[in-house]
Amino acid sequence: MKKNTKEELLAVIASKAGCNYLSDVILPIYSEKVLAAIESIDENEYDLKEWQETVGYIIGNNTIQINDCKDAKEYLIHKLWKRGL
């Protein structure tokens, strides 16, 4: 069950990053802002399934095994930095 019922995690990230569309979160031009948005979110506000879906969407890989929300957030941050911010 989602802990935050107002907005989905991906929508919150897109909004905080100033993206016009949800799909903009994967564009390199928004990488720095997406990273800042992810860093500003408390990983406990969303359930693991939502973090897993967000990781899959932003990174483009749905086969990654992530076992808790903190790991998902850290993985996203690491991958965005690795992309070359």
PDB file with one MODEL, atoms N, CA, C and O in Angstrom:
MODEL        1
ATOM      1  N   MET A   1       0.840  -1.187   0.000  1.00  0.00           N
ATOM      2  CA  MET A   1       0.000   0.000   0.000  1.00  0.00           C
ATOM      3  C   MET A   1       0.882   1.246   0.000  1.00  0.00           C
ATOM      4  O   MET A   1       1.866   1.330   0.734  1.00  0.00           O
ATOM      5  N   LYS A   2       0.517   2.183  -0.814  1.00  0.00           N
ATOM      6  CA  LYS A   2       1.280   3.415  -0.936  1.00  0.00           C
ATOM      7  C   LYS A   2       1.138   4.250   0.334  1.00  0.00           C
ATOM      8  O   LYS A   2       0.036   4.440   0.848  1.00  0.00           O
ATOM      9  N   LYS A   3       2.257   4.739   0.824  1.00  0.00           N
ATOM     10  CA  LYS A   3       2.236   5.551   2.036  1.00  0.00           C
ATOM     11  C   LYS A   3       1.805   6.981   1.742  1.00  0.00           C
ATOM     12  O   LYS A   3       1.185   7.633   2.582  1.00  0.00           O
ATOM     13  N   ASN A   4       2.132   7.465   0.556  1.00  0.00           N
ATOM     14  CA  ASN A   4       1.765   8.821   0.162  1.00  0.00           C
ATOM     15  C   ASN A   4       0.711   8.703  -0.925  1.00  0.00           C
ATOM     16  O   ASN A   4       1.034   8.334  -2.054  1.00  0.00           O
ATOM     17  N   THR A   5      -0.547   9.010  -0.609  1.00  0.00           N
ATOM     18  CA  THR A   5      -1.625   8.800  -1.565  1.00  0.00           C
ATOM     19  C   THR A   5      -1.905  10.018  -2.433  1.00  0.00           C
ATOM     20  O   THR A   5      -2.782   9.954  -3.295  1.00  0.00           O
ATOM     21  N   LYS A   6      -1.203  11.110  -2.241  1.00  0.00           N
ATOM     22  CA  LYS A   6      -1.464  12.319  -3.015  1.00  0.00           C
ATOM     23  C   LYS A   6      -0.909  12.225  -4.431  1.00  0.00           C
ATOM     24  O   LYS A   6      -1.640  12.449  -5.395  1.00  0.00           O
ATOM     25  N   GLU A   7       0.359  11.901  -4.568  1.00  0.00           N
ATOM     26  CA  GLU A   7       0.995  11.822  -5.877  1.00  0.00           C
ATOM     27  C   GLU A   7       1.934  10.635  -5.928  1.00  0.00           C
ATOM     28  O   GLU A   7       2.530  10.256  -4.919  1.00  0.00           O
ATOM     29  N   GLU A   8       2.061  10.058  -7.096  1.00  0.00           N
ATOM     30  CA  GLU A   8       3.015   8.969  -7.269  1.00  0.00           C
ATOM     31  C   GLU A   8       4.432   9.525  -7.221  1.00  0.00           C
ATOM     32  O   GLU A   8       4.663  10.696  -7.523  1.00  0.00           O
ATOM     33  N   LEU A   9       5.361   8.685  -6.844  1.00  0.00           N
ATOM     34  CA  LEU A   9       6.758   9.085  -6.696  1.00  0.00           C
ATOM     35  C   LEU A   9       7.313   9.698  -7.973  1.00  0.00           C
ATOM     36  O   LEU A   9       7.947  10.751  -7.923  1.00  0.00           O
ATOM     37  N   LEU A  10       7.091   9.067  -9.101  1.00  0.00           N
ATOM     38  CA  LEU A  10       7.618   9.584 -10.361  1.00  0.00           C
ATOM     39  C   LEU A  10       7.059  10.976 -10.658  1.00  0.00           C
ATOM     40  O   LEU A  10       7.784  11.840 -11.152  1.00  0.00           O
ATOM     41  N   ALA A  11       5.787  11.199 -10.365  1.00  0.00           N
ATOM     42  CA  ALA A  11       5.177  12.512 -10.585  1.00  0.00           C
ATOM     43  C   ALA A  11       5.789  13.566  -9.668  1.00  0.00           C
ATOM     44  O   ALA A  11       5.984  14.710 -10.078  1.00  0.00           O
ATOM     45  N   VAL A  12       6.091  13.185  -8.437  1.00  0.00           N
ATOM     46  CA  VAL A  12       6.717  14.115  -7.493  1.00  0.00           C
ATOM     47  C   VAL A  12       8.117  14.485  -7.973  1.00  0.00           C
ATOM     48  O   VAL A  12       8.501  15.654  -7.937  1.00  0.00           O
ATOM     49  N   ILE A  13       8.872  13.494  -8.418  1.00  0.00           N
ATOM     50  CA  ILE A  13      10.221  13.750  -8.928  1.00  0.00           C
ATOM     51  C   ILE A  13      10.154  14.679 -10.129  1.00  0.00           C
ATOM     52  O   ILE A  13      10.903  15.653 -10.205  1.00  0.00           O
ATOM     53  N   ALA A  14       9.263  14.384 -11.066  1.00  0.00           N
ATOM     54  CA  ALA A  14       9.126  15.213 -12.269  1.00  0.00           C
ATOM     55  C   ALA A  14       8.747  16.644 -11.904  1.00  0.00           C
ATOM     56  O   ALA A  14       9.300  17.593 -12.460  1.00  0.00           O
ATOM     57  N   SER A  15       7.823  16.801 -10.988  1.00  0.00           N
ATOM     58  CA  SER A  15       7.384  18.130 -10.574  1.00  0.00           C
ATOM     59  C   SER A  15       8.515  18.908  -9.904  1.00  0.00           C
ATOM     60  O   SER A  15       8.757  20.068 -10.238  1.00  0.00           O
ATOM     61  N   LYS A  16       9.204  18.273  -8.963  1.00  0.00           N
ATOM     62  CA  LYS A  16      10.305  18.946  -8.263  1.00  0.00           C
ATOM     63  C   LYS A  16      11.453  19.300  -9.199  1.00  0.00           C
ATOM     64  O   LYS A  16      12.171  20.274  -8.972  1.00  0.00           O
ATOM     65  N   ALA A  17      11.623  18.502 -10.257  1.00  0.00           N
ATOM     66  CA  ALA A  17      12.712  18.742 -11.212  1.00  0.00           C
ATOM     67  C   ALA A  17      12.324  19.746 -12.285  1.00  0.00           C
ATOM     68  O   ALA A  17      13.156  20.119 -13.112  1.00  0.00           O
ATOM     69  N   GLY A  18      11.068  20.189 -12.284  1.00  0.00           N
ATOM     70  CA  GLY A  18      10.623  21.161 -13.276  1.00  0.00           C
ATOM     71  C   GLY A  18      10.359  20.570 -14.647  1.00  0.00           C
ATOM     72  O   GLY A  18      10.376  21.284 -15.649  1.00  0.00           O
ATOM     73  N   CYS A  19      10.117  19.275 -14.695  1.00  0.00           N
ATOM     74  CA  CYS A  19       9.837  18.607 -15.967  1.00  0.00           C
ATOM     75  C   CYS A  19       8.409  18.916 -16.420  1.00  0.00           C
ATOM     76  O   CYS A  19       7.490  18.988 -15.604  1.00  0.00           O
ATOM     77  N   ASN A  20       8.239  19.096 -17.718  1.00  0.00           N
ATOM     78  CA  ASN A  20       6.907  19.335 -18.268  1.00  0.00           C
ATOM     79  C   ASN A  20       6.087  18.057 -18.357  1.00  0.00           C
ATOM     80  O   ASN A  20       4.863  18.087 -18.228  1.00  0.00           O
ATOM     81  N   TYR A  21       6.760  16.944 -18.576  1.00  0.00           N
ATOM     82  CA  TYR A  21       6.107  15.643 -18.720  1.00  0.00           C
ATOM     83  C   TYR A  21       6.844  14.624 -17.865  1.00  0.00           C
ATOM     84  O   TYR A  21       8.032  14.790 -17.591  1.00  0.00           O
ATOM     85  N   LEU A  22       6.152  13.569 -17.441  1.00  0.00           N
ATOM     86  CA  LEU A  22       6.806  12.515 -16.668  1.00  0.00           C
ATOM     87  C   LEU A  22       7.987  11.931 -17.430  1.00  0.00           C
ATOM     88  O   LEU A  22       9.020  11.617 -16.839  1.00  0.00           O
ATOM     89  N   SER A  23       7.835  11.789 -18.722  1.00  0.00           N
ATOM     90  CA  SER A  23       8.898  11.192 -19.535  1.00  0.00           C
ATOM     91  C   SER A  23      10.162  12.047 -19.575  1.00  0.00           C
ATOM     92  O   SER A  23      11.226  11.553 -19.950  1.00  0.00           O
ATOM     93  N   ASP A  24      10.064  13.306 -19.198  1.00  0.00           N
ATOM     94  CA  ASP A  24      11.238  14.188 -19.183  1.00  0.00           C
ATOM     95  C   ASP A  24      12.270  13.781 -18.133  1.00  0.00           C
ATOM     96  O   ASP A  24      13.433  14.174 -18.232  1.00  0.00           O
ATOM     97  N   VAL A  25      11.866  13.002 -17.130  1.00  0.00           N
ATOM     98  CA  VAL A  25      12.808  12.645 -16.064  1.00  0.00           C
ATOM     99  C   VAL A  25      13.991  11.833 -16.576  1.00  0.00           C
ATOM    100  O   VAL A  25      15.017  11.756 -15.900  1.00  0.00           O
ATOM    101  N   ILE A  26      13.876  11.230 -17.744  1.00  0.00           N
ATOM    102  CA  ILE A  26      14.986  10.436 -18.284  1.00  0.00           C
ATOM    103  C   ILE A  26      15.878  11.235 -19.226  1.00  0.00           C
ATOM    104  O   ILE A  26      16.893  10.721 -19.697  1.00  0.00           O
ATOM    105  N   LEU A  27      15.517  12.476 -19.504  1.00  0.00           N
ATOM    106  CA  LEU A  27      16.311  13.295 -20.415  1.00  0.00           C
ATOM    107  C   LEU A  27      17.554  13.844 -19.709  1.00  0.00           C
ATOM    108  O   LEU A  27      17.468  14.321 -18.577  1.00  0.00           O
ATOM    109  N   PRO A  28      18.705  13.776 -20.376  1.00  0.00           N
ATOM    110  CA  PRO A  28      19.951  14.272 -19.765  1.00  0.00           C
ATOM    111  C   PRO A  28      19.881  15.726 -19.300  1.00  0.00           C
ATOM    112  O   PRO A  28      20.523  16.088 -18.314  1.00  0.00           O
ATOM    113  N   ILE A  29      19.122  16.549 -19.986  1.00  0.00           N
ATOM    114  CA  ILE A  29      19.032  17.967 -19.612  1.00  0.00           C
ATOM    115  C   ILE A  29      18.446  18.149 -18.205  1.00  0.00           C
ATOM    116  O   ILE A  29      18.707  19.160 -17.553  1.00  0.00           O
ATOM    117  N   TYR A  30      17.665  17.184 -17.742  1.00  0.00           N
ATOM    118  CA  TYR A  30      17.036  17.273 -16.425  1.00  0.00           C
ATOM    119  C   TYR A  30      17.775  16.466 -15.354  1.00  0.00           C
ATOM    120  O   TYR A  30      17.360  16.469 -14.195  1.00  0.00           O
ATOM    121  N   SER A  31      18.851  15.781 -15.713  1.00  0.00           N
ATOM    122  CA  SER A  31      19.513  14.857 -14.777  1.00  0.00           C
ATOM    123  C   SER A  31      19.875  15.492 -13.440  1.00  0.00           C
ATOM    124  O   SER A  31      19.622  14.911 -12.385  1.00  0.00           O
ATOM    125  N   GLU A  32      20.459  16.668 -13.483  1.00  0.00           N
ATOM    126  CA  GLU A  32      20.874  17.319 -12.236  1.00  0.00           C
ATOM    127  C   GLU A  32      19.669  17.657 -11.359  1.00  0.00           C
ATOM    128  O   GLU A  32      19.712  17.478 -10.142  1.00  0.00           O
ATOM    129  N   LYS A  33      18.603  18.142 -11.976  1.00  0.00           N
ATOM    130  CA  LYS A  33      17.402  18.497 -11.214  1.00  0.00           C
ATOM    131  C   LYS A  33      16.668  17.259 -10.718  1.00  0.00           C
ATOM    132  O   LYS A  33      16.109  17.263  -9.622  1.00  0.00           O
ATOM    133  N   VAL A  34      16.670  16.198 -11.522  1.00  0.00           N
ATOM    134  CA  VAL A  34      16.059  14.939 -11.095  1.00  0.00           C
ATOM    135  C   VAL A  34      16.828  14.377  -9.903  1.00  0.00           C
ATOM    136  O   VAL A  34      16.227  13.898  -8.941  1.00  0.00           O
ATOM    137  N   LEU A  35      18.134  14.435  -9.966  1.00  0.00           N
ATOM    138  CA  LEU A  35      18.962  13.980  -8.852  1.00  0.00           C
ATOM    139  C   LEU A  35      18.637  14.758  -7.577  1.00  0.00           C
ATOM    140  O   LEU A  35      18.460  14.164  -6.513  1.00  0.00           O
ATOM    141  N   ALA A  36      18.561  16.069  -7.682  1.00  0.00           N
ATOM    142  CA  ALA A  36      18.236  16.902  -6.516  1.00  0.00           C
ATOM    143  C   ALA A  36      16.845  16.565  -5.981  1.00  0.00           C
ATOM    144  O   ALA A  36      16.633  16.536  -4.769  1.00  0.00           O
ATOM    145  N   ALA A  37      15.908  16.313  -6.878  1.00  0.00           N
ATOM    146  CA  ALA A  37      14.546  15.961  -6.460  1.00  0.00           C
ATOM    147  C   ALA A  37      14.549  14.646  -5.690  1.00  0.00           C
ATOM    148  O   ALA A  37      13.913  14.534  -4.642  1.00  0.00           O
ATOM    149  N   ILE A  38      15.258  13.659  -6.207  1.00  0.00           N
ATOM    150  CA  ILE A  38      15.331  12.357  -5.535  1.00  0.00           C
ATOM    151  C   ILE A  38      15.980  12.502  -4.163  1.00  0.00           C
ATOM    152  O   ILE A  38      15.507  11.923  -3.185  1.00  0.00           O
ATOM    153  N   GLU A  39      17.057  13.269  -4.091  1.00  0.00           N
ATOM    154  CA  GLU A  39      17.746  13.471  -2.814  1.00  0.00           C
ATOM    155  C   GLU A  39      16.848  14.142  -1.780  1.00  0.00           C
ATOM    156  O   GLU A  39      17.017  13.922  -0.581  1.00  0.00           O
ATOM    157  N   SER A  40      15.901  14.954  -2.228  1.00  0.00           N
ATOM    158  CA  SER A  40      15.041  15.692  -1.299  1.00  0.00           C
ATOM    159  C   SER A  40      13.865  14.868  -0.769  1.00  0.00           C
ATOM    160  O   SER A  40      13.159  15.308   0.139  1.00  0.00           O
ATOM    161  N   ILE A  41      13.657  13.702  -1.321  1.00  0.00           N
ATOM    162  CA  ILE A  41      12.505  12.877  -0.946  1.00  0.00           C
ATOM    163  C   ILE A  41      12.903  11.881   0.142  1.00  0.00           C
ATOM    164  O   ILE A  41      13.924  11.202   0.038  1.00  0.00           O
ATOM    165  N   ASP A  42      12.085  11.810   1.173  1.00  0.00           N
ATOM    166  CA  ASP A  42      12.279  10.817   2.230  1.00  0.00           C
ATOM    167  C   ASP A  42      11.867   9.457   1.668  1.00  0.00           C
ATOM    168  O   ASP A  42      10.716   9.263   1.277  1.00  0.00           O
ATOM    169  N   GLU A  43      12.806   8.525   1.630  1.00  0.00           N
ATOM    170  CA  GLU A  43      12.518   7.222   1.025  1.00  0.00           C
ATOM    171  C   GLU A  43      11.373   6.485   1.701  1.00  0.00           C
ATOM    172  O   GLU A  43      10.763   5.602   1.097  1.00  0.00           O
ATOM    173  N   ASN A  44      11.075   6.835   2.945  1.00  0.00           N
ATOM    174  CA  ASN A  44      10.002   6.161   3.675  1.00  0.00           C
ATOM    175  C   ASN A  44       8.608   6.682   3.341  1.00  0.00           C
ATOM    176  O   ASN A  44       7.615   6.136   3.822  1.00  0.00           O
ATOM    177  N   GLU A  45       8.523   7.723   2.528  1.00  0.00           N
ATOM    178  CA  GLU A  45       7.214   8.254   2.138  1.00  0.00           C
ATOM    179  C   GLU A  45       6.521   7.380   1.095  1.00  0.00           C
ATOM    180  O   GLU A  45       5.314   7.503   0.884  1.00  0.00           O
ATOM    181  N   TYR A  46       7.278   6.501   0.446  1.00  0.00           N
ATOM    182  CA  TYR A  46       6.735   5.659  -0.618  1.00  0.00           C
ATOM    183  C   TYR A  46       7.101   4.214  -0.355  1.00  0.00           C
ATOM    184  O   TYR A  46       8.128   3.925   0.260  1.00  0.00           O
ATOM    185  N   ASP A  47       6.259   3.305  -0.822  1.00  0.00           N
ATOM    186  CA  ASP A  47       6.538   1.895  -0.588  1.00  0.00           C
ATOM    187  C   ASP A  47       7.570   1.358  -1.575  1.00  0.00           C
ATOM    188  O   ASP A  47       7.898   2.003  -2.571  1.00  0.00           O
ATOM    189  N   LEU A  48       8.063   0.182  -1.279  1.00  0.00           N
ATOM    190  CA  LEU A  48       9.130  -0.426  -2.071  1.00  0.00           C
ATOM    191  C   LEU A  48       8.721  -0.627  -3.525  1.00  0.00           C
ATOM    192  O   LEU A  48       9.518  -0.382  -4.431  1.00  0.00           O
ATOM    193  N   LYS A  49       7.504  -1.063  -3.753  1.00  0.00           N
ATOM    194  CA  LYS A  49       7.053  -1.298  -5.129  1.00  0.00           C
ATOM    195  C   LYS A  49       7.144  -0.024  -5.959  1.00  0.00           C
ATOM    196  O   LYS A  49       7.577  -0.058  -7.111  1.00  0.00           O
ATOM    197  N   GLU A  50       6.742   1.088  -5.379  1.00  0.00           N
ATOM    198  CA  GLU A  50       6.799   2.352  -6.114  1.00  0.00           C
ATOM    199  C   GLU A  50       8.245   2.772  -6.397  1.00  0.00           C
ATOM    200  O   GLU A  50       8.547   3.274  -7.479  1.00  0.00           O
ATOM    201  N   TRP A  51       9.127   2.567  -5.432  1.00  0.00           N
ATOM    202  CA  TRP A  51      10.548   2.854  -5.655  1.00  0.00           C
ATOM    203  C   TRP A  51      11.099   1.960  -6.757  1.00  0.00           C
ATOM    204  O   TRP A  51      11.842   2.425  -7.621  1.00  0.00           O
ATOM    205  N   GLN A  52      10.738   0.674  -6.731  1.00  0.00           N
ATOM    206  CA  GLN A  52      11.217  -0.254  -7.757  1.00  0.00           C
ATOM    207  C   GLN A  52      10.745   0.176  -9.148  1.00  0.00           C
ATOM    208  O   GLN A  52      11.523   0.150 -10.101  1.00  0.00           O
ATOM    209  N   GLU A  53       9.489   0.567  -9.265  1.00  0.00           N
ATOM    210  CA  GLU A  53       8.954   1.020 -10.553  1.00  0.00           C
ATOM    211  C   GLU A  53       9.656   2.291 -11.023  1.00  0.00           C
ATOM    212  O   GLU A  53       9.937   2.448 -12.212  1.00  0.00           O
ATOM    213  N   THR A  54       9.935   3.186 -10.098  1.00  0.00           N
ATOM    214  CA  THR A  54      10.612   4.439 -10.438  1.00  0.00           C
ATOM    215  C   THR A  54      12.045   4.176 -10.890  1.00  0.00           C
ATOM    216  O   THR A  54      12.510   4.764 -11.866  1.00  0.00           O
ATOM    217  N   VAL A  55      12.740   3.300 -10.184  1.00  0.00           N
ATOM    218  CA  VAL A  55      14.095   2.918 -10.599  1.00  0.00           C
ATOM    219  C   VAL A  55      14.051   2.330 -12.003  1.00  0.00           C
ATOM    220  O   VAL A  55      14.845   2.708 -12.865  1.00  0.00           O
ATOM    221  N   GLY A  56      13.134   1.417 -12.229  1.00  0.00           N
ATOM    222  CA  GLY A  56      13.012   0.789 -13.541  1.00  0.00           C
ATOM    223  C   GLY A  56      12.761   1.787 -14.646  1.00  0.00           C
ATOM    224  O   GLY A  56      13.324   1.669 -15.734  1.00  0.00           O
ATOM    225  N   TYR A  57      11.916   2.771 -14.376  1.00  0.00           N
ATOM    226  CA  TYR A  57      11.591   3.767 -15.393  1.00  0.00           C
ATOM    227  C   TYR A  57      12.769   4.698 -15.666  1.00  0.00           C
ATOM    228  O   TYR A  57      13.133   4.913 -16.822  1.00  0.00           O
ATOM    229  N   ILE A  58      13.357   5.242 -14.630  1.00  0.00           N
ATOM    230  CA  ILE A  58      14.429   6.228 -14.806  1.00  0.00           C
ATOM    231  C   ILE A  58      15.704   5.577 -15.338  1.00  0.00           C
ATOM    232  O   ILE A  58      16.374   6.146 -16.200  1.00  0.00           O
ATOM    233  N   ILE A  59      16.041   4.407 -14.840  1.00  0.00           N
ATOM    234  CA  ILE A  59      17.272   3.732 -15.250  1.00  0.00           C
ATOM    235  C   ILE A  59      17.052   2.914 -16.520  1.00  0.00           C
ATOM    236  O   ILE A  59      17.990   2.668 -17.278  1.00  0.00           O
ATOM    237  N   GLY A  60      15.815   2.498 -16.744  1.00  0.00           N
ATOM    238  CA  GLY A  60      15.512   1.716 -17.938  1.00  0.00           C
ATOM    239  C   GLY A  60      15.799   0.237 -17.775  1.00  0.00           C
ATOM    240  O   GLY A  60      16.068  -0.465 -18.750  1.00  0.00           O
ATOM    241  N   ASN A  61      15.739  -0.237 -16.529  1.00  0.00           N
ATOM    242  CA  ASN A  61      16.014  -1.644 -16.262  1.00  0.00           C
ATOM    243  C   ASN A  61      15.085  -2.116 -15.152  1.00  0.00           C
ATOM    244  O   ASN A  61      15.228  -1.714 -13.998  1.00  0.00           O
ATOM    245  N   ASN A  62      14.134  -2.971 -15.509  1.00  0.00           N
ATOM    246  CA  ASN A  62      13.171  -3.468 -14.529  1.00  0.00           C
ATOM    247  C   ASN A  62      13.589  -4.779 -13.878  1.00  0.00           C
ATOM    248  O   ASN A  62      12.823  -5.346 -13.100  1.00  0.00           O
ATOM    249  N   THR A  63      14.779  -5.268 -14.177  1.00  0.00           N
ATOM    250  CA  THR A  63      15.205  -6.559 -13.646  1.00  0.00           C
ATOM    251  C   THR A  63      16.088  -6.439 -12.408  1.00  0.00           C
ATOM    252  O   THR A  63      16.525  -7.455 -11.869  1.00  0.00           O
ATOM    253  N   ILE A  64      16.352  -5.245 -11.958  1.00  0.00           N
ATOM    254  CA  ILE A  64      17.214  -5.021 -10.799  1.00  0.00           C
ATOM    255  C   ILE A  64      16.472  -5.434  -9.525  1.00  0.00           C
ATOM    256  O   ILE A  64      15.316  -5.063  -9.320  1.00  0.00           O
ATOM    257  N   GLN A  65      17.145  -6.198  -8.683  1.00  0.00           N
ATOM    258  CA  GLN A  65      16.563  -6.627  -7.417  1.00  0.00           C
ATOM    259  C   GLN A  65      16.929  -5.626  -6.321  1.00  0.00           C
ATOM    260  O   GLN A  65      18.092  -5.513  -5.934  1.00  0.00           O
ATOM    261  N   ILE A  66      15.945  -4.918  -5.839  1.00  0.00           N
ATOM    262  CA  ILE A  66      16.137  -3.950  -4.756  1.00  0.00           C
ATOM    263  C   ILE A  66      15.222  -4.372  -3.618  1.00  0.00           C
ATOM    264  O   ILE A  66      14.035  -4.625  -3.821  1.00  0.00           O
ATOM    265  N   ASN A  67      15.786  -4.446  -2.422  1.00  0.00           N
ATOM    266  CA  ASN A  67      15.043  -5.016  -1.305  1.00  0.00           C
ATOM    267  C   ASN A  67      14.482  -4.022  -0.308  1.00  0.00           C
ATOM    268  O   ASN A  67      13.664  -4.395   0.532  1.00  0.00           O
ATOM    269  N   ASP A  68      14.902  -2.765  -0.379  1.00  0.00           N
ATOM    270  CA  ASP A  68      14.285  -1.767   0.496  1.00  0.00           C
ATOM    271  C   ASP A  68      14.351  -0.382  -0.145  1.00  0.00           C
ATOM    272  O   ASP A  68      15.102  -0.145  -1.091  1.00  0.00           O
ATOM    273  N   CYS A  69      13.554   0.504   0.394  1.00  0.00           N
ATOM    274  CA  CYS A  69      13.395   1.845  -0.178  1.00  0.00           C
ATOM    275  C   CYS A  69      14.689   2.644  -0.144  1.00  0.00           C
ATOM    276  O   CYS A  69      15.001   3.369  -1.088  1.00  0.00           O
ATOM    277  N   LYS A  70      15.433   2.515   0.929  1.00  0.00           N
ATOM    278  CA  LYS A  70      16.698   3.242   1.040  1.00  0.00           C
ATOM    279  C   LYS A  70      17.667   2.808  -0.053  1.00  0.00           C
ATOM    280  O   LYS A  70      18.329   3.645  -0.665  1.00  0.00           O
ATOM    281  N   ASP A  71      17.753   1.505  -0.299  1.00  0.00           N
ATOM    282  CA  ASP A  71      18.625   0.998  -1.359  1.00  0.00           C
ATOM    283  C   ASP A  71      18.187   1.511  -2.728  1.00  0.00           C
ATOM    284  O   ASP A  71      19.023   1.834  -3.572  1.00  0.00           O
ATOM    285  N   ALA A  72      16.889   1.582  -2.944  1.00  0.00           N
ATOM    286  CA  ALA A  72      16.373   2.071  -4.223  1.00  0.00           C
ATOM    287  C   ALA A  72      16.772   3.524  -4.447  1.00  0.00           C
ATOM    288  O   ALA A  72      17.222   3.895  -5.531  1.00  0.00           O
ATOM    289  N   LYS A  73      16.604   4.334  -3.420  1.00  0.00           N
ATOM    290  CA  LYS A  73      16.968   5.746  -3.527  1.00  0.00           C
ATOM    291  C   LYS A  73      18.467   5.893  -3.770  1.00  0.00           C
ATOM    292  O   LYS A  73      18.885   6.652  -4.644  1.00  0.00           O
ATOM    293  N   GLU A  74      19.269   5.176  -3.006  1.00  0.00           N
ATOM    294  CA  GLU A  74      20.723   5.245  -3.171  1.00  0.00           C
ATOM    295  C   GLU A  74      21.155   4.753  -4.549  1.00  0.00           C
ATOM    296  O   GLU A  74      22.076   5.311  -5.146  1.00  0.00           O
ATOM    297  N   TYR A  75      20.501   3.719  -5.053  1.00  0.00           N
ATOM    298  CA  TYR A  75      20.821   3.187  -6.378  1.00  0.00           C
ATOM    299  C   TYR A  75      20.531   4.233  -7.452  1.00  0.00           C
ATOM    300  O   TYR A  75      21.344   4.446  -8.352  1.00  0.00           O
ATOM    301  N   LEU A  76      19.384   4.878  -7.358  1.00  0.00           N
ATOM    302  CA  LEU A  76      19.041   5.935  -8.316  1.00  0.00           C
ATOM    303  C   LEU A  76      20.066   7.060  -8.283  1.00  0.00           C
ATOM    304  O   LEU A  76      20.531   7.508  -9.331  1.00  0.00           O
ATOM    305  N   ILE A  77      20.414   7.511  -7.108  1.00  0.00           N
ATOM    306  CA  ILE A  77      21.394   8.591  -6.967  1.00  0.00           C
ATOM    307  C   ILE A  77      22.730   8.170  -7.579  1.00  0.00           C
ATOM    308  O   ILE A  77      23.345   8.937  -8.321  1.00  0.00           O
ATOM    309  N   HIS A  78      23.174   6.965  -7.271  1.00  0.00           N
ATOM    310  CA  HIS A  78      24.442   6.458  -7.809  1.00  0.00           C
ATOM    311  C   HIS A  78      24.406   6.401  -9.335  1.00  0.00           C
ATOM    312  O   HIS A  78      25.346   6.847  -9.992  1.00  0.00           O
ATOM    313  N   LYS A  79      23.341   5.862  -9.897  1.00  0.00           N
ATOM    314  CA  LYS A  79      23.245   5.723 -11.350  1.00  0.00           C
ATOM    315  C   LYS A  79      23.190   7.080 -12.046  1.00  0.00           C
ATOM    316  O   LYS A  79      23.779   7.250 -13.114  1.00  0.00           O
ATOM    317  N   LEU A  80      22.497   8.036 -11.461  1.00  0.00           N
ATOM    318  CA  LEU A  80      22.436   9.367 -12.074  1.00  0.00           C
ATOM    319  C   LEU A  80      23.803  10.035 -12.037  1.00  0.00           C
ATOM    320  O   LEU A  80      24.196  10.689 -13.003  1.00  0.00           O
ATOM    321  N   TRP A  81      24.535   9.880 -10.935  1.00  0.00           N
ATOM    322  CA  TRP A  81      25.892  10.429 -10.867  1.00  0.00           C
ATOM    323  C   TRP A  81      26.798   9.743 -11.877  1.00  0.00           C
ATOM    324  O   TRP A  81      27.630  10.388 -12.515  1.00  0.00           O
ATOM    325  N   LYS A  82      26.633   8.441 -12.019  1.00  0.00           N
ATOM    326  CA  LYS A  82      27.459   7.667 -12.942  1.00  0.00           C
ATOM    327  C   LYS A  82      27.213   8.074 -14.398  1.00  0.00           C
ATOM    328  O   LYS A  82      28.100   7.946 -15.242  1.00  0.00           O
ATOM    329  N   ARG A  83      26.017   8.558 -14.683  1.00  0.00           N
ATOM    330  CA  ARG A  83      25.699   9.015 -16.040  1.00  0.00           C
ATOM    331  C   ARG A  83      26.495  10.249 -16.427  1.00  0.00           C
ATOM    332  O   ARG A  83      26.553  10.620 -17.599  1.00  0.00           O
ATOM    333  N   GLY A  84      27.103  10.878 -15.441  1.00  0.00           N
ATOM    334  CA  GLY A  84      27.994  11.988 -15.762  1.00  0.00           C
ATOM    335  C   GLY A  84      27.469  13.366 -15.474  1.00  0.00           C
ATOM    336  O   GLY A  84      27.550  14.258 -16.319  1.00  0.00           O
ATOM    337  N   LEU A  85      26.935  13.551 -14.296  1.00  0.00           N
ATOM    338  CA  LEU A  85      26.473  14.889 -13.914  1.00  0.00           C
ATOM    339  C   LEU A  85      27.634  15.811 -13.738  1.00  0.00           C
ATOM    340  O   LEU A  85      27.448  16.984 -13.416  1.00  0.00           O
TER     341      LEU A  85
ENDMDL
END
